[in-house]
Amino acid sequence: MNMDPECVPCLLGRVFYQANLCNPESSYNSMKKALEILSSEFTAGKNSAGIATKVHKAAYDEMGVADPYLDLKIQAYNVASSIINEAEEFIDSSDNRLEAAVRAAIAGNVMDFGVQGLTDPEHLSKNFDSLVSQPLAVNDLEKAEKFIGEGRKVLYLLDNCGEDVLDILLVKELQKIGTYVTGVVKGEPILTDVTMSDADRSGISRVFDKTISTQMFAVGVSVEKMKKELTEEINSADLVISKGMGNFEALSDSSINPILYLFRAKCNPVAKAAGVIKNDNVAKLVL
């Protein structure tokens, strides 16, 4: 996805938020570095996730903290765990278990702190009923079903901590129909995204048939920086499931297919790129 002018204040706001979250004294230099990168990188046609990766790398170096969101990630895990029974009941009571599991997993996508002012991990538990009851504005699940099932292989790109607790339910639904599911975590801590240690905390690393790492510091996945293992897993997968806005921003202008994007459009630029409006839920298949 191309960088949009609206991405600039959002990105700067997130840099300021995370600096104050863990090392307020670093906020001046973090913002200065972010502005320097944006002044040179913000040009027409540049990928938004690629620019964001450079900005956050510079900001993390200034903060001197490897995982500034760690406390929030743990809180998000606790909140999501508290509503897991409710999510299971929602799926069990549905006539379409796959869609229900997708809607529960997308509900978890609100656990994205620093975006559009979201700072409260309890937002998910307070609003879970309304989030899962919201229909999918784009629903390509029926089309995607031919890529899952007995003998099929899915590569599942994780997004935020807490969200991964609900992803477990979708992964299990895929496995019930015979799908082999490989999970992909971030290679290094970045934002609230799931790393291997986070996946061990939630237990999703033990649910996946196999779990690998992106082996990189990146918002989403940088196609240019992909190592051999991830490249081979993508090429051998019948379907890539991409959770969250960061993965959508990183991969929506790539040639990877078929890919099923699952996310909540929490900002206008992403919503526009996906052909929906802000706060719509999306299950978009790209062939």
Secondary structure as UniProt FT lines:
FT   TURN            5..6
FT   HELIX           7..22
FT   HELIX           24..26
FT   HELIX           27..41
FT   TURN            44..45
FT   HELIX           48..63
FT   TURN            68..69
FT   HELIX           70..82
FT   HELIX           84..92
FT   HELIX           97..107
FT   HELIX           108..110
FT   TURN            113..114
FT   TURN            116..117
FT   TURN            121..122
FT   HELIX           123..133
FT   STRAND          136..139
FT   HELIX           141..144
FT   HELIX           145..147
FT   TURN            150..151
FT   STRAND          153..157
FT   TURN            161..162
FT   HELIX           163..176
FT   TURN            177..178
FT   STRAND          180..186
FT   TURN            191..192
FT   HELIX           196..202
FT   HELIX           204..207
FT   STRAND          210..213
FT   HELIX           223..225
FT   HELIX           228..236
FT   STRAND          239..243
FT   HELIX           244..251
FT   TURN            252..253
FT   STRAND          259..264
FT   HELIX           268..274
FT   TURN            278..279
FT   STRAND          281..286
//
